[in-house]
Amino acid sequence: METALLFSDVPTNWPICFQTGCPLAANCLRHHAAQLAPADLRHHECVLPGARTADGCHSFVEDKPVRLARGMKRLLPRITSEKGMALRQQLYNLFGSTSQFYRYRRGRWPIPPALQARVVALLHKYGYKTDQPFDEYTDGYYFGENG
């Protein structure tokens, strides 16, 4: 999976890290993003030195592309019956709220691999046998819900 990171991919509210002496810098997405910052950048959220501890860094994100899913529009029409209503409620809870679920469902936010696995496990628990309930997949960097 070869995916080039561009600074334009980095959300403006996602902290980047300019700490050059950090032993984790070589494998850190935040540090990689900072290295791509344009010379005329004057303001951006940044990781402060206090994030780094003897055990590591509270803000460390591995610099590795992942397989992201987007959208679940095909999923809900197949969910019917009373057990389907319970599944629907658990999906809302899994994504944090009904409104957040619908943001993911419409493809507004990418779904990272760990969350994809939890959705598939939940579907299997309720008897829906699908390993790919998502509308599309792309390789890229995951910056969180706002990414």
ZALUMLO-705406 format. One record per residue: residue number from 1; residue in one letter; x, y, z of N, C-alpha, C, O in turn. Coordinates in steps of 0.2 Angstrom, whole numbers, padded with zeros to 4 digits. Layout:
N
pos,code,n_c1,n_c2,n_c3,ca_c1,ca_c2,ca_c3,c_c1,c_c2,c_c3,o_c1,o_c2,o_c3
NUM,A,X,Y,Z,X,Y,Z,X,Y,Z,X,Y,Z
...
This chain:
147
pos,code,n_c1,n_c2,n_c3,ca_c1,ca_c2,ca_c3,c_c1,c_c2,c_c3,o_c1,o_c2,o_c3
1,M,0004,-0006,0000,0000,0000,0000,0005,0006,0000,0008,0008,0005
2,E,0005,0010,-0006,0009,0015,-0006,0005,0022,-0007,0002,0023,-0012
3,T,0004,0025,-0001,0000,0031,-0001,0004,0037,0001,0007,0037,0007
4,A,0005,0042,-0003,0009,0048,-0001,0005,0053,0003,-0001,0055,0001
5,L,0007,0055,0008,0004,0060,0012,0006,0067,0009,0011,0069,0008
6,L,0000,0071,0009,0001,0078,0007,-0001,0082,0013,-0006,0081,0016
7,F,0002,0088,0013,0000,0093,0019,-0007,0095,0018,-0011,0096,0023
8,S,-0010,0095,0012,-0017,0097,0011,-0022,0092,0014,-0028,0093,0015
9,D,-0019,0086,0015,-0023,0080,0018,-0024,0081,0025,-0029,0078,0028
10,V,-0020,0085,0029,-0020,0086,0036,-0025,0091,0038,-0025,0096,0036
11,P,-0030,0089,0042,-0035,0093,0044,-0032,0099,0048,-0027,0098,0052
12,T,-0035,0105,0047,-0032,0111,0050,-0032,0111,0058,-0028,0114,0061
13,N,-0037,0107,0061,-0037,0106,0068,-0034,0100,0071,-0035,0099,0077
14,W,-0030,0097,0067,-0026,0091,0069,-0019,0093,0071,-0015,0095,0066
15,P,-0017,0092,0077,-0010,0095,0079,-0005,0091,0076,-0005,0085,0075
16,I,0000,0095,0074,0006,0092,0071,0012,0093,0075,0011,0097,0080
17,C,0018,0090,0074,0023,0090,0079,0030,0092,0076,0032,0089,0071
18,F,0033,0097,0078,0039,0100,0075,0045,0097,0080,0051,0100,0079
19,Q,0044,0093,0085,0050,0091,0089,0055,0087,0086,0053,0081,0085
20,T,0060,0089,0084,0065,0085,0080,0069,0081,0085,0072,0076,0082
21,G,0070,0082,0091,0074,0077,0095,0070,0071,0098,0072,0067,0102
22,C,0064,0070,0096,0060,0065,0098,0062,0058,0095,0063,0058,0089
23,P,0063,0053,0100,0065,0047,0097,0059,0043,0093,0061,0038,0089
24,L,0053,0046,0093,0047,0043,0089,0046,0046,0083,0042,0044,0079
25,A,0050,0052,0082,0048,0056,0076,0049,0052,0069,0044,0053,0065
26,A,0053,0047,0068,0054,0044,0062,0048,0040,0060,0046,0039,0054
27,N,0044,0038,0065,0038,0034,0064,0031,0037,0065,0026,0034,0066
28,C,0031,0044,0066,0026,0048,0069,0022,0052,0063,0025,0056,0060
29,L,0016,0051,0062,0012,0054,0057,0012,0062,0059,0012,0066,0054
30,R,0011,0064,0065,0011,0071,0067,0018,0074,0065,0018,0080,0062
31,H,0023,0071,0066,0030,0074,0064,0031,0074,0056,0033,0079,0053
32,H,0028,0068,0053,0029,0068,0046,0025,0074,0043,0027,0077,0038
33,A,0019,0075,0045,0015,0081,0043,0018,0087,0044,0018,0092,0039
34,A,0021,0088,0050,0025,0095,0051,0030,0096,0046,0032,0101,0044
35,Q,0034,0090,0044,0039,0091,0039,0037,0093,0032,0040,0096,0028
36,L,0030,0092,0031,0027,0094,0024,0024,0101,0024,0021,0103,0019
37,A,0024,0104,0030,0021,0111,0031,0024,0116,0026,0030,0116,0025
38,P,0020,0119,0023,0023,0124,0018,0027,0130,0022,0025,0131,0027
39,A,0032,0133,0018,0036,0138,0021,0032,0144,0024,0034,0148,0028
40,D,0026,0145,0021,0022,0151,0022,0017,0150,0028,0013,0154,0029
41,L,0017,0144,0031,0012,0142,0036,0014,0147,0042,0019,0147,0044
42,R,0009,0150,0045,0010,0154,0050,0006,0152,0057,0008,0154,0062
43,H,0001,0148,0056,-0003,0145,0062,-0005,0138,0060,-0008,0137,0055
44,H,-0004,0134,0065,-0007,0127,0065,-0007,0124,0072,-0003,0126,0076
45,E,-0012,0120,0074,-0012,0116,0080,-0005,0112,0080,-0003,0109,0076
46,C,-0002,0113,0086,0004,0109,0087,0004,0105,0094,0001,0107,0099
47,V,0008,0100,0094,0009,0095,0100,0014,0099,0104,0020,0101,0101
48,L,0013,0100,0110,0018,0103,0115,0023,0098,0118,0021,0092,0118
49,P,0029,0100,0120,0034,0095,0122,0031,0091,0128,0033,0085,0129
50,G,0026,0093,0132,0024,0090,0138,0020,0083,0136,0019,0079,0140
51,A,0018,0082,0129,0015,0076,0127,0020,0070,0128,0018,0065,0128
52,R,0026,0072,0127,0031,0066,0127,0033,0065,0135,0034,0069,0139
53,T,0033,0058,0136,0034,0056,0143,0040,0050,0142,0042,0049,0137
54,A,0042,0048,0148,0047,0043,0148,0044,0036,0144,0048,0032,0142
55,D,0038,0035,0145,0035,0029,0142,0033,0030,0134,0031,0025,0131
56,G,0034,0036,0132,0032,0037,0125,0029,0044,0124,0032,0049,0126
57,C,0024,0044,0120,0020,0051,0118,0013,0050,0118,0010,0046,0115
58,H,0009,0054,0122,0002,0054,0122,-0001,0056,0115,-0007,0054,0114
59,S,0003,0059,0111,0000,0061,0104,0003,0057,0099,0001,0059,0093
60,F,0007,0052,0100,0010,0048,0094,0004,0045,0090,-0001,0042,0093
61,V,0005,0045,0084,0001,0042,0079,0005,0039,0074,0009,0042,0071
62,E,0005,0032,0073,0009,0029,0068,0009,0031,0061,0003,0032,0059
63,D,0014,0032,0058,0015,0035,0051,0014,0029,0046,0019,0027,0043
64,K,0008,0027,0046,0006,0021,0042,-0001,0022,0039,-0005,0023,0042
65,P,-0001,0021,0032,-0008,0021,0029,-0012,0015,0031,-0009,0010,0032
66,V,-0018,0016,0031,-0023,0011,0033,-0028,0010,0028,-0029,0015,0023
67,R,-0032,0005,0028,-0038,0004,0023,-0044,0007,0027,-0046,0005,0032
68,L,-0046,0013,0024,-0052,0016,0027,-0058,0015,0023,-0058,0014,0017
69,A,-0064,0014,0026,-0070,0013,0023,-0074,0020,0023,-0073,0024,0027
70,R,-0078,0021,0018,-0083,0027,0018,-0090,0024,0016,-0091,0021,0011
71,G,-0095,0027,0020,-0101,0026,0019,-0104,0019,0020,-0101,0014,0020
72,M,-0111,0019,0022,-0114,0012,0024,-0121,0013,0021,-0126,0011,0025
73,K,-0122,0016,0015,-0129,0017,0013,-0133,0011,0011,-0139,0010,0011
74,R,-0129,0005,0009,-0132,-0001,0007,-0134,-0005,0014,-0138,-0010,0013
75,L,-0131,-0003,0019,-0132,-0007,0025,-0139,-0007,0028,-0142,-0012,0029
76,L,-0141,-0001,0030,-0148,0000,0033,-0154,-0003,0030,-0158,-0005,0033
77,P,-0155,-0002,0023,-0161,-0005,0020,-0161,-0012,0021,-0167,-0015,0021
78,R,-0156,-0016,0023,-0156,-0023,0024,-0158,-0025,0031,-0159,-0031,0033
79,I,-0157,-0020,0035,-0159,-0021,0043,-0166,-0020,0044,-0169,-0015,0044
80,T,-0169,-0026,0045,-0177,-0026,0046,-0178,-0030,0052,-0174,-0033,0056
81,S,-0184,-0030,0054,-0187,-0034,0060,-0185,-0031,0067,-0182,-0026,0067
82,E,-0188,-0034,0072,-0187,-0032,0078,-0179,-0032,0080,-0177,-0028,0084
83,K,-0176,-0038,0079,-0169,-0038,0080,-0165,-0033,0077,-0160,-0031,0079
84,G,-0167,-0031,0071,-0164,-0026,0067,-0165,-0019,0071,-0160,-0015,0070
85,M,-0170,-0018,0074,-0170,-0012,0078,-0165,-0011,0084,-0162,-0006,0085
86,A,-0164,-0017,0087,-0159,-0017,0092,-0152,-0016,0089,-0148,-0013,0092
87,L,-0151,-0019,0083,-0145,-0019,0080,-0143,-0011,0078,-0138,-0009,0079
88,R,-0149,-0008,0075,-0148,-0001,0074,-0146,0003,0080,-0142,0008,0079
89,Q,-0149,0002,0086,-0148,0006,0092,-0140,0004,0094,-0137,0009,0096
90,Q,-0138,-0002,0093,-0131,-0003,0095,-0126,0000,0090,-0121,0002,0092
91,L,-0128,0001,0084,-0124,0004,0079,-0123,0012,0081,-0118,0015,0081
92,Y,-0129,0015,0083,-0129,0022,0085,-0124,0022,0091,-0120,0027,0091
93,N,-0125,0018,0096,-0120,0018,0102,-0113,0017,0100,-0109,0021,0102
94,L,-0112,0013,0095,-0105,0011,0093,-0102,0017,0090,-0096,0019,0091
95,F,-0106,0021,0086,-0103,0027,0083,-0104,0033,0087,-0101,0039,0085
96,G,-0106,0033,0093,-0107,0038,0098,-0113,0042,0099,-0115,0044,0104
97,S,-0117,0042,0093,-0124,0045,0093,-0127,0044,0086,-0124,0041,0082
98,T,-0134,0045,0086,-0137,0044,0080,-0134,0049,0074,-0133,0047,0069
99,S,-0133,0055,0076,-0131,0060,0071,-0124,0058,0069,-0122,0059,0063
100,Q,-0119,0056,0073,-0113,0054,0071,-0113,0048,0067,-0109,0047,0062
101,F,-0117,0043,0069,-0118,0037,0064,-0120,0039,0057,-0117,0036,0052
102,Y,-0124,0044,0057,-0127,0046,0050,-0121,0050,0046,-0121,0050,0040
103,R,-0117,0053,0050,-0111,0056,0046,-0106,0051,0043,-0104,0051,0038
104,Y,-0105,0045,0047,-0101,0040,0045,-0105,0036,0039,-0102,0035,0034
105,R,-0111,0035,0040,-0116,0032,0035,-0115,0035,0028,-0115,0032,0023
106,R,-0116,0042,0028,-0116,0046,0022,-0109,0046,0019,-0108,0049,0013
107,G,-0104,0044,0023,-0097,0044,0020,-0093,0051,0022,-0088,0052,0019
108,R,-0096,0055,0026,-0093,0061,0028,-0086,0060,0032,-0081,0064,0031
109,W,-0086,0055,0036,-0080,0054,0040,-0078,0047,0038,-0082,0042,0037
110,P,-0071,0046,0037,-0069,0039,0036,-0069,0034,0042,-0069,0037,0047
111,I,-0070,0028,0040,-0071,0023,0046,-0064,0019,0046,-0063,0016,0041
112,P,-0061,0020,0052,-0054,0017,0052,-0055,0009,0053,-0061,0007,0055
113,P,-0050,0005,0052,-0050,-0002,0052,-0053,-0005,0059,-0057,-0010,0059
114,A,-0051,-0002,0065,-0054,-0005,0071,-0061,-0004,0072,-0065,-0009,0074
115,L,-0064,0001,0069,-0071,0003,0069,-0075,-0002,0064,-0080,-0004,0065
116,Q,-0072,-0003,0058,-0074,-0007,0053,-0075,-0014,0056,-0080,-0017,0055
117,A,-0070,-0017,0060,-0071,-0023,0063,-0076,-0024,0068,-0080,-0029,0068
118,R,-0077,-0018,0072,-0083,-0018,0077,-0089,-0019,0073,-0094,-0022,0076
119,V,-0090,-0015,0068,-0096,-0015,0064,-0098,-0022,0061,-0103,-0025,0062
120,V,-0093,-0025,0058,-0094,-0032,0056,-0095,-0037,0061,-0100,-0041,0060
121,A,-0092,-0036,0067,-0093,-0041,0072,-0101,-0040,0075,-0104,-0045,0076
122,L,-0103,-0034,0075,-0110,-0033,0077,-0115,-0035,0072,-0120,-0038,0074
123,L,-0113,-0035,0066,-0118,-0037,0061,-0118,-0045,0061,-0123,-0048,0061
124,H,-0112,-0048,0062,-0112,-0055,0063,-0116,-0058,0069,-0120,-0063,0069
125,K,-0115,-0054,0075,-0119,-0055,0081,-0126,-0056,0080,-0130,-0060,0083
126,Y,-0129,-0052,0075,-0136,-0051,0074,-0138,-0055,0068,-0144,-0055,0065
127,G,-0133,-0059,0065,-0135,-0064,0060,-0134,-0061,0053,-0136,-0065,0048
128,Y,-0131,-0056,0052,-0130,-0053,0045,-0123,-0055,0043,-0118,-0053,0046
129,K,-0123,-0059,0038,-0116,-0062,0036,-0113,-0058,0030,-0114,-0060,0025
130,T,-0110,-0053,0032,-0106,-0048,0027,-0100,-0046,0030,-0100,-0044,0036
131,D,-0095,-0046,0026,-0088,-0044,0029,-0087,-0037,0026,-0082,-0034,0027
132,Q,-0091,-0035,0021,-0090,-0028,0018,-0096,-0024,0017,-0099,-0024,0012
133,P,-0098,-0022,0023,-0105,-0018,0023,-0104,-0011,0021,-0109,-0007,0021
134,F,-0098,-0009,0019,-0096,-0002,0017,-0097,0000,0010,-0096,-0005,0006
135,D,-0098,0006,0008,-0099,0008,0001,-0092,0008,-0003,-0092,0006,-0009
136,E,-0087,0010,0000,-0081,0010,-0003,-0075,0010,0001,-0075,0011,0007
137,Y,-0069,0008,-0001,-0063,0008,0003,-0057,0012,-0001,-0057,0012,-0007
138,T,-0053,0015,0003,-0048,0019,0000,-0042,0018,0005,-0043,0016,0011
139,D,-0036,0018,0003,-0030,0018,0007,-0028,0025,0008,-0028,0029,0004
140,G,-0027,0027,0015,-0025,0033,0017,-0023,0034,0024,-0023,0029,0027
141,Y,-0022,0040,0026,-0020,0041,0033,-0026,0043,0037,-0031,0046,0034
142,Y,-0027,0040,0043,-0033,0042,0047,-0031,0047,0052,-0027,0046,0056
143,F,-0035,0053,0052,-0034,0058,0056,-0039,0059,0062,-0039,0064,0065
144,G,-0043,0054,0062,-0049,0055,0067,-0055,0057,0064,-0056,0057,0058
145,E,-0060,0058,0068,-0067,0059,0065,-0067,0065,0060,-0071,0065,0056
146,N,-0063,0070,0061,-0063,0076,0057,-0059,0076,0051,-0059,0080,0047
147,G,-0056,0070,0050,-0051,0069,0045,-0054,0068,0038,-0050,0068,0033
